[in-house]
Amino acid sequence: MSDLEEKIEKISKRLDKLENAVFGNKKPKIKAEKKYKGIAGGINFLIDSGFLNALKSSREVHKELKKEGYHYRKEAVDTALRRDFVGSKKILTRDKDGKIWKYVIRK
């Protein structure tokens, strides 16, 4: 075994020890492992990441989805929020702030 291979092996063992000390026997969960497809997947991603822990308008949700690479029309995002997440799934609730509806995780 070359000197470089030995160094890599030592680093790998040290990393395993550190991960075990920090996370126990569990391996850290990587966000990318979970698949979030479509508009509902994008909104689920925002819910899981904590974005909807505070009141957000459908416009704010639409902008955040765009930042995360989900490109859908504003109307489609608003419809998904109202029908799926407030109506049938009951994951979110909404509150009227002036003339604007804002969405937040149902507690």
Secondary structure, DSSP 8 states (H G I E B T S, - for coil): --HHHHHHHHHHHHHHHHHHHHHTTS----GGGS---HHHHHHHHHHHTTGGGS-EEHHHHHHHHHHTT----HHHHHHIIIIIIIIIS--EEEEEETTEEEEEE--
